[in-house]
Amino acid sequence: MSLVAAHGLTVQVGSVTALSGVDFSISTGEIVTIVGPNGSGKSSLLRALIGAVPAARGSVTRAPGLRIGYVPQKLDIGATLPLTVRRFLSLPRRRKTPEIDAALAEAEVAGLADRQMSALSGGQFQRVLLARAVMDRPDLLILDEATQGLDQPGSAAFYRKIADLRDRLNCAVLMVSHELHVVMSASDRVICLNGHICCEGAPDIVASAPEYRALFGTGTGGALALYRHEHSHSHDHDHGHRHGHGQDRMHDAPEEVR
């Protein structure tokens, strides 16, 4: 059963149509990544799926009692604000020490509870945000460019942790990312967005799609090589039907990049 599904979704931001006619769904166990140029509607889609913005047309349905964990692109906390990791994880409601320690261990930053948020490295900060997102054991974990500012090894390690959490929590993961080289190695399904869905499918299918290359060029061979290297055990499999998610879809490419 789909955790979240959009049907003919159109989203308006002021007088601008951010998304038009989007059909989308995600099920338990999937890791789905949304890619697209700036202004393509990626964040608008996330916000519509969680109910933060209304649909101008179409609809969004969510599974009853759906629990969502969210890791933002960035969170600014003033350097002079005295806020420990423990206190941060207890906002807006108090959390017990075992609960905090378990979440930090889950995110692989155990022992940081009494550290000041302002003293954390970029990687530690994102791991703390991840710990907060998984505290209530979400059915759907959403990450909006959550590795922005991390170097490539840090990003790769973060995405490996996401895959591990998917398995441990039996949740779905929906990511927005510009890091094509990492996305291709971390995703079960990739959606290429530019105001509408241009193409969708398993990573190797999307990477070779004309619609994808029209937006990102042909410099993604390294991404595909990384994907194949890390998933070499599945070279002989049909990537277009991984995990039984059905056939890949190719849509008409947009006339211009918005």
DOKOL-23360 format. One record per residue (C-alpha): residue number from 1; y, z, x; residue in three letters. Coordinates in steps of 0.1 Angstrom, whole numbers, plus 2048, in hexadecimal, padded with zeros to 3 digits. Layout:
<rs>
{num = NUM, north = Y, up = Z, east = X, residuo = ala} .
...
</rs>
This chain:
<rs>
{num = 1, north = 800, up = 800, east = 800, residuo = met} .
{num = 2, north = 823, up = 7F8, east = 80C, residuo = ser} .
{num = 3, north = 838, up = 816, east = 816, residuo = leu} .
{num = 4, north = 858, up = 802, east = 811, residuo = val} .
{num = 5, north = 85D, up = 7E0, east = 803, residuo = ala} .
{num = 6, north = 87B, up = 7CA, east = 7FD, residuo = ala} .
{num = 7, north = 87A, up = 7AE, east = 7E3, residuo = his} .
{num = 8, north = 895, up = 792, east = 7E5, residuo = gly} .
{num = 9, north = 8AC, up = 7AB, east = 7F5, residuo = leu} .
{num = 10, north = 8D1, up = 7A1, east = 7F8, residuo = thr} .
{num = 11, north = 8EA, up = 7BA, east = 808, residuo = val} .
{num = 12, north = 910, up = 7B7, east = 807, residuo = gln} .
{num = 13, north = 926, up = 7C8, east = 820, residuo = val} .
{num = 14, north = 949, up = 7C5, east = 811, residuo = gly} .
{num = 15, north = 94D, up = 7A0, east = 80A, residuo = ser} .
{num = 16, north = 933, up = 795, east = 824, residuo = val} .
{num = 17, north = 90F, up = 78E, east = 81B, residuo = thr} .
{num = 18, north = 8FC, up = 7A1, east = 836, residuo = ala} .
{num = 19, north = 8D9, up = 798, east = 829, residuo = leu} .
{num = 20, north = 8CD, up = 77E, east = 810, residuo = ser} .
{num = 21, north = 8AB, up = 77B, east = 7FE, residuo = gly} .
{num = 22, north = 897, up = 791, east = 816, residuo = val} .
{num = 23, north = 873, up = 799, east = 80D, residuo = asp} .
{num = 24, north = 865, up = 7B4, east = 823, residuo = phe} .
{num = 25, north = 84A, up = 7CF, east = 823, residuo = ser} .
{num = 26, north = 83A, up = 7E7, east = 83B, residuo = ile} .
{num = 27, north = 819, up = 7FA, east = 838, residuo = ser} .
{num = 28, north = 80A, up = 819, east = 849, residuo = thr} .
{num = 29, north = 800, up = 813, east = 86D, residuo = gly} .
{num = 30, north = 816, up = 7F5, east = 873, residuo = glu} .
{num = 31, north = 830, up = 7F2, east = 88F, residuo = ile} .
{num = 32, north = 849, up = 7D8, east = 883, residuo = val} .
{num = 33, north = 868, up = 7CE, east = 898, residuo = thr} .
{num = 34, north = 887, up = 7BD, east = 88B, residuo = ile} .
{num = 35, north = 899, up = 7A6, east = 8A3, residuo = val} .
{num = 36, north = 8B8, up = 791, east = 89E, residuo = gly} .
{num = 37, north = 8DB, up = 78A, east = 8AD, residuo = pro} .
{num = 38, north = 8F8, up = 7A1, east = 8A7, residuo = asn} .
{num = 39, north = 904, up = 7A0, east = 883, residuo = gly} .
{num = 40, north = 8E2, up = 793, east = 877, residuo = ser} .
{num = 41, north = 8DE, up = 7B0, east = 85E, residuo = gly} .
{num = 42, north = 8C5, up = 7C5, east = 870, residuo = lys} .
{num = 43, north = 8D6, up = 7E6, east = 86A, residuo = ser} .
{num = 44, north = 8DE, up = 7DC, east = 847, residuo = ser} .
{num = 45, north = 8B9, up = 7D7, east = 840, residuo = leu} .
{num = 46, north = 8B1, up = 7F9, east = 84D, residuo = leu} .
{num = 47, north = 8CC, up = 809, east = 839, residuo = arg} .
{num = 48, north = 8C1, up = 7F7, east = 819, residuo = ala} .
{num = 49, north = 89D, up = 801, east = 81F, residuo = leu} .
{num = 50, north = 8A5, up = 826, east = 821, residuo = ile} .
{num = 51, north = 8BD, up = 824, east = 804, residuo = gly} .
{num = 52, north = 8DE, up = 829, east = 818, residuo = ala} .
{num = 53, north = 8ED, up = 809, east = 80A, residuo = val} .
{num = 54, north = 8E6, up = 7F9, east = 7E8, residuo = pro} .
{num = 55, north = 8D6, up = 7D7, east = 7E2, residuo = ala} .
{num = 56, north = 8EF, up = 7BD, east = 7D4, residuo = ala} .
{num = 57, north = 8D0, up = 7AA, east = 7C7, residuo = arg} .
{num = 58, north = 8AB, up = 7AF, east = 7C9, residuo = gly} .
{num = 59, north = 89B, up = 7D1, east = 7CD, residuo = ser} .
{num = 60, north = 88C, up = 7EB, east = 7E5, residuo = val} .
{num = 61, north = 86D, up = 800, east = 7DC, residuo = thr} .
{num = 62, north = 861, up = 81E, east = 7EF, residuo = arg} .
{num = 63, north = 840, up = 831, east = 7EC, residuo = ala} .
{num = 64, north = 843, up = 851, east = 7D8, residuo = pro} .
{num = 65, north = 84B, up = 86F, east = 7EF, residuo = gly} .
{num = 66, north = 851, up = 858, east = 80D, residuo = leu} .
{num = 67, north = 85B, up = 86C, east = 82C, residuo = arg} .
{num = 68, north = 871, up = 859, east = 844, residuo = ile} .
{num = 69, north = 87A, up = 863, east = 868, residuo = gly} .
{num = 70, north = 898, up = 852, east = 877, residuo = tyr} .
{num = 71, north = 8A3, up = 84D, east = 89B, residuo = val} .
{num = 72, north = 8C7, up = 840, east = 89D, residuo = pro} .
{num = 73, north = 8D5, up = 827, east = 8B7, residuo = gln} .
{num = 74, north = 8EA, up = 843, east = 8C6, residuo = lys} .
{num = 75, north = 8F8, up = 865, east = 8BD, residuo = leu} .
{num = 76, north = 918, up = 871, east = 8CC, residuo = asp} .
{num = 77, north = 919, up = 896, east = 8D3, residuo = ile} .
{num = 78, north = 938, up = 8A3, east = 8E5, residuo = gly} .
{num = 79, north = 932, up = 8AE, east = 909, residuo = ala} .
{num = 80, north = 945, up = 8CF, east = 902, residuo = thr} .
{num = 81, north = 931, up = 8D7, east = 8E2, residuo = leu} .
{num = 82, north = 919, up = 8F4, east = 8E9, residuo = pro} .
{num = 83, north = 8FA, up = 8E7, east = 8D7, residuo = leu} .
{num = 84, north = 8D7, up = 8EE, east = 8E4, residuo = thr} .
{num = 85, north = 8B9, up = 8D8, east = 8DC, residuo = val} .
{num = 86, north = 8AB, up = 8F4, east = 8C7, residuo = arg} .
{num = 87, north = 8CA, up = 8F7, east = 8B2, residuo = arg} .
{num = 88, north = 8CC, up = 8D1, east = 8AE, residuo = phe} .
{num = 89, north = 8A9, up = 8CF, east = 8A2, residuo = leu} .
{num = 90, north = 8B1, up = 8EB, east = 889, residuo = ser} .
{num = 91, north = 8CC, up = 8D8, east = 878, residuo = leu} .
{num = 92, north = 8D1, up = 8D5, east = 85B, residuo = pro} .
{num = 93, north = 8B6, up = 8EF, east = 853, residuo = arg} .
{num = 94, north = 8A8, up = 90A, east = 86A, residuo = arg} .
{num = 95, north = 887, up = 901, east = 87B, residuo = arg} .
{num = 96, north = 86E, up = 91A, east = 889, residuo = lys} .
{num = 97, north = 868, up = 91B, east = 8AF, residuo = thr} .
{num = 98, north = 844, up = 90F, east = 8AD, residuo = pro} .
{num = 99, north = 84F, up = 8F1, east = 898, residuo = glu} .
{num = 100, north = 86A, up = 8E8, east = 8B1, residuo = ile} .
{num = 101, north = 853, up = 8EC, east = 8CF, residuo = asp} .
{num = 102, north = 839, up = 8D6, east = 8BE, residuo = ala} .
{num = 103, north = 852, up = 8BB, east = 8B7, residuo = ala} .
{num = 104, north = 85F, up = 8BB, east = 8DB, residuo = leu} .
{num = 105, north = 83C, up = 8BA, east = 8E8, residuo = ala} .
{num = 106, north = 834, up = 89D, east = 8D1, residuo = glu} .
{num = 107, north = 851, up = 88A, east = 8E0, residuo = ala} .
{num = 108, north = 847, up = 894, east = 903, residuo = glu} .
{num = 109, north = 866, up = 8A9, east = 90B, residuo = val} .
{num = 110, north = 856, up = 8CC, east = 908, residuo = ala} .
{num = 111, north = 86B, up = 8E7, east = 917, residuo = gly} .
{num = 112, north = 88D, up = 8D9, east = 90E, residuo = leu} .
{num = 113, north = 894, up = 8F0, east = 8F0, residuo = ala} .
{num = 114, north = 8AE, up = 905, east = 902, residuo = asp} .
{num = 115, north = 8BF, up = 8E8, east = 914, residuo = arg} .
{num = 116, north = 8E2, up = 8DD, east = 909, residuo = gln} .
{num = 117, north = 8E2, up = 8BC, east = 8F7, residuo = met} .
{num = 118, north = 8FF, up = 8B1, east = 90D, residuo = ser} .
{num = 119, north = 8EA, up = 8B7, east = 92C, residuo = ala} .
{num = 120, north = 8CD, up = 8A0, east = 923, residuo = leu} .
{num = 121, north = 8C7, up = 87F, east = 934, residuo = ser} .
{num = 122, north = 8C7, up = 860, east = 91F, residuo = gly} .
{num = 123, north = 8A2, up = 85F, east = 91D, residuo = gly} .
{num = 124, north = 89F, up = 884, east = 914, residuo = gln} .
{num = 125, north = 8BA, up = 881, east = 8F9, residuo = phe} .
{num = 126, north = 8A7, up = 864, east = 8E8, residuo = gln} .
{num = 127, north = 886, up = 878, east = 8EA, residuo = arg} .
{num = 128, north = 897, up = 896, east = 8D9, residuo = val} .
{num = 129, north = 8A3, up = 87E, east = 8BE, residuo = leu} .
{num = 130, north = 880, up = 872, east = 8BB, residuo = leu} .
{num = 131, north = 873, up = 896, east = 8B9, residuo = ala} .
{num = 132, north = 88B, up = 89D, east = 89C, residuo = arg} .
{num = 133, north = 87F, up = 87D, east = 88A, residuo = ala} .
{num = 134, north = 85B, up = 887, east = 88B, residuo = val} .
{num = 135, north = 85E, up = 8AC, east = 882, residuo = met} .
{num = 136, north = 855, up = 8A6, east = 85E, residuo = asp} .
{num = 137, north = 839, up = 88E, east = 866, residuo = arg} .
{num = 138, north = 848, up = 86F, east = 857, residuo = pro} .
{num = 139, north = 835, up = 853, east = 845, residuo = asp} .
{num = 140, north = 84F, up = 83A, east = 854, residuo = leu} .
{num = 141, north = 860, up = 83E, east = 875, residuo = leu} .
{num = 142, north = 880, up = 828, east = 878, residuo = ile} .
{num = 143, north = 891, up = 822, east = 899, residuo = leu} .
{num = 144, north = 8B2, up = 80F, east = 89B, residuo = asp} .
{num = 145, north = 8B5, up = 803, east = 8BF, residuo = glu} .
{num = 146, north = 8AA, up = 825, east = 8CA, residuo = ala} .
{num = 147, north = 8A6, up = 81C, east = 8EF, residuo = thr} .
{num = 148, north = 8C9, up = 80E, east = 8F3, residuo = gln} .
{num = 149, north = 8D6, up = 81A, east = 915, residuo = gly} .
{num = 150, north = 8B4, up = 821, east = 924, residuo = leu} .
{num = 151, north = 8A7, up = 80D, east = 941, residuo = asp} .
{num = 152, north = 889, up = 7F6, east = 93D, residuo = gln} .
{num = 153, north = 86F, up = 810, east = 949, residuo = pro} .
{num = 154, north = 87E, up = 82A, east = 932, residuo = gly} .
{num = 155, north = 87E, up = 812, east = 915, residuo = ser} .
{num = 156, north = 85A, up = 808, east = 91B, residuo = ala} .
{num = 157, north = 84F, up = 82D, east = 91D, residuo = ala} .
{num = 158, north = 862, up = 835, east = 8FD, residuo = phe} .
{num = 159, north = 851, up = 818, east = 8EA, residuo = tyr} .
{num = 160, north = 82F, up = 823, east = 8F8, residuo = arg} .
{num = 161, north = 836, up = 845, east = 8E9, residuo = lys} .
{num = 162, north = 83F, up = 835, east = 8C8, residuo = ile} .
{num = 163, north = 81D, up = 823, east = 8C7, residuo = ala} .
{num = 164, north = 80C, up = 844, east = 8CF, residuo = asp} .
{num = 165, north = 81F, up = 856, east = 8B3, residuo = leu} .
{num = 166, north = 815, up = 83B, east = 89B, residuo = arg} .
{num = 167, north = 7F1, up = 842, east = 8A2, residuo = asp} .
{num = 168, north = 7F4, up = 868, east = 8A2, residuo = arg} .
{num = 169, north = 809, up = 86A, east = 882, residuo = leu} .
{num = 170, north = 7F9, up = 84D, east = 871, residuo = asn} .
{num = 171, north = 81C, up = 840, east = 868, residuo = cys} .
{num = 172, north = 82D, up = 81F, east = 867, residuo = ala} .
{num = 173, north = 848, up = 816, east = 880, residuo = val} .
{num = 174, north = 866, up = 800, east = 879, residuo = leu} .
{num = 175, north = 87C, up = 7F8, east = 897, residuo = met} .
{num = 176, north = 89C, up = 7E4, east = 89E, residuo = val} .
{num = 177, north = 89F, up = 7D9, east = 8C2, residuo = ser} .
{num = 178, north = 8B0, up = 7C0, east = 8D9, residuo = his} .
{num = 179, north = 897, up = 7C6, east = 8F4, residuo = glu} .
{num = 180, north = 881, up = 7A8, east = 8EE, residuo = leu} .
{num = 181, north = 86B, up = 7AE, east = 90D, residuo = his} .
{num = 182, north = 861, up = 7D0, east = 900, residuo = val} .
{num = 183, north = 860, up = 7C7, east = 8DC, residuo = val} .
{num = 184, north = 846, up = 7AD, east = 8E1, residuo = met} .
{num = 185, north = 82E, up = 7C6, east = 8F2, residuo = ser} .
{num = 186, north = 834, up = 7E1, east = 8D9, residuo = ala} .
{num = 187, north = 832, up = 7D0, east = 8B7, residuo = ser} .
{num = 188, north = 817, up = 7C6, east = 89E, residuo = asp} .
{num = 189, north = 830, up = 7B0, east = 88B, residuo = arg} .
{num = 190, north = 852, up = 7A2, east = 894, residuo = val} .
{num = 191, north = 86D, up = 798, east = 87B, residuo = ile} .
{num = 192, north = 888, up = 781, east = 887, residuo = cys} .
{num = 193, north = 8A7, up = 786, east = 871, residuo = leu} .
{num = 194, north = 8C8, up = 773, east = 86F, residuo = asn} .
{num = 195, north = 8D6, up = 77C, east = 84C, residuo = gly} .
{num = 196, north = 8B3, up = 773, east = 83F, residuo = his} .
{num = 197, north = 890, up = 773, east = 84E, residuo = ile} .
{num = 198, north = 88E, up = 755, east = 865, residuo = cys} .
{num = 199, north = 86A, up = 75B, east = 870, residuo = cys} .
{num = 200, north = 851, up = 776, east = 86F, residuo = glu} .
{num = 201, north = 82F, up = 77D, east = 87E, residuo = gly} .
{num = 202, north = 81B, up = 78A, east = 89C, residuo = ala} .
{num = 203, north = 830, up = 78B, east = 8BC, residuo = pro} .
{num = 204, north = 821, up = 76D, east = 8CD, residuo = asp} .
{num = 205, north = 825, up = 758, east = 8AD, residuo = ile} .
{num = 206, north = 849, up = 761, east = 8A9, residuo = val} .
{num = 207, north = 852, up = 75D, east = 8CE, residuo = ala} .
{num = 208, north = 847, up = 738, east = 8CC, residuo = ser} .
{num = 209, north = 858, up = 731, east = 8AA, residuo = ala} .
{num = 210, north = 875, up = 718, east = 8AB, residuo = pro} .
{num = 211, north = 88A, up = 72F, east = 895, residuo = glu} .
{num = 212, north = 886, up = 74B, east = 8AE, residuo = tyr} .
{num = 213, north = 88F, up = 736, east = 8CC, residuo = arg} .
{num = 214, north = 8AD, up = 728, east = 8BA, residuo = ala} .
{num = 215, north = 8BB, up = 74B, east = 8B9, residuo = leu} .
{num = 216, north = 8AE, up = 759, east = 8DB, residuo = phe} .
{num = 217, north = 8A8, up = 73A, east = 8F0, residuo = gly} .
{num = 218, north = 888, up = 734, east = 904, residuo = thr} .
{num = 219, north = 88D, up = 751, east = 91D, residuo = gly} .
{num = 220, north = 873, up = 767, east = 90B, residuo = thr} .
{num = 221, north = 855, up = 75B, east = 91E, residuo = gly} .
{num = 222, north = 855, up = 77C, east = 931, residuo = gly} .
{num = 223, north = 854, up = 78F, east = 911, residuo = ala} .
{num = 224, north = 835, up = 77B, east = 906, residuo = leu} .
{num = 225, north = 825, up = 780, east = 928, residuo = ala} .
{num = 226, north = 82B, up = 7A6, east = 926, residuo = leu} .
{num = 227, north = 81C, up = 7A6, east = 903, residuo = tyr} .
{num = 228, north = 7FD, up = 793, east = 90F, residuo = arg} .
{num = 229, north = 7FA, up = 7A9, east = 92E, residuo = his} .
{num = 230, north = 7FA, up = 7CA, east = 91C, residuo = glu} .
{num = 231, north = 7E4, up = 7BC, east = 900, residuo = his} .
{num = 232, north = 7CD, up = 7A8, east = 916, residuo = ser} .
{num = 233, north = 7AF, up = 7B6, east = 904, residuo = his} .
{num = 234, north = 7B9, up = 7A3, east = 8E5, residuo = ser} .
{num = 235, north = 7BE, up = 781, east = 8F5, residuo = his} .
{num = 236, north = 7A2, up = 771, east = 8E2, residuo = asp} .
{num = 237, north = 7AE, up = 77F, east = 8C1, residuo = his} .
{num = 238, north = 7C3, up = 76D, east = 8A7, residuo = asp} .
{num = 239, north = 7E4, up = 77F, east = 8AB, residuo = his} .
{num = 240, north = 7F0, up = 76F, east = 88B, residuo = gly} .
{num = 241, north = 7D9, up = 786, east = 878, residuo = his} .
{num = 242, north = 7DA, up = 7A6, east = 88C, residuo = arg} .
{num = 243, north = 7D2, up = 7C5, east = 876, residuo = his} .
{num = 244, north = 7CD, up = 7AF, east = 858, residuo = gly} .
{num = 245, north = 7F2, up = 7AB, east = 851, residuo = his} .
{num = 246, north = 7EE, up = 788, east = 844, residuo = gly} .
{num = 247, north = 7FB, up = 767, east = 850, residuo = gln} .
{num = 248, north = 81B, up = 763, east = 863, residuo = asp} .
{num = 249, north = 838, up = 753, east = 851, residuo = arg} .
{num = 250, north = 851, up = 73A, east = 85E, residuo = met} .
{num = 251, north = 872, up = 736, east = 84B, residuo = his} .
{num = 252, north = 88D, up = 71D, east = 84C, residuo = asp} .
{num = 253, north = 8A4, up = 724, east = 869, residuo = ala} .
{num = 254, north = 8C8, up = 72C, east = 861, residuo = pro} .
{num = 255, north = 8E2, up = 710, east = 866, residuo = glu} .
{num = 256, north = 8F7, up = 727, east = 87B, residuo = glu} .
{num = 257, north = 8F5, up = 748, east = 88B, residuo = val} .
{num = 258, north = 90B, up = 761, east = 879, residuo = arg} .
</rs>
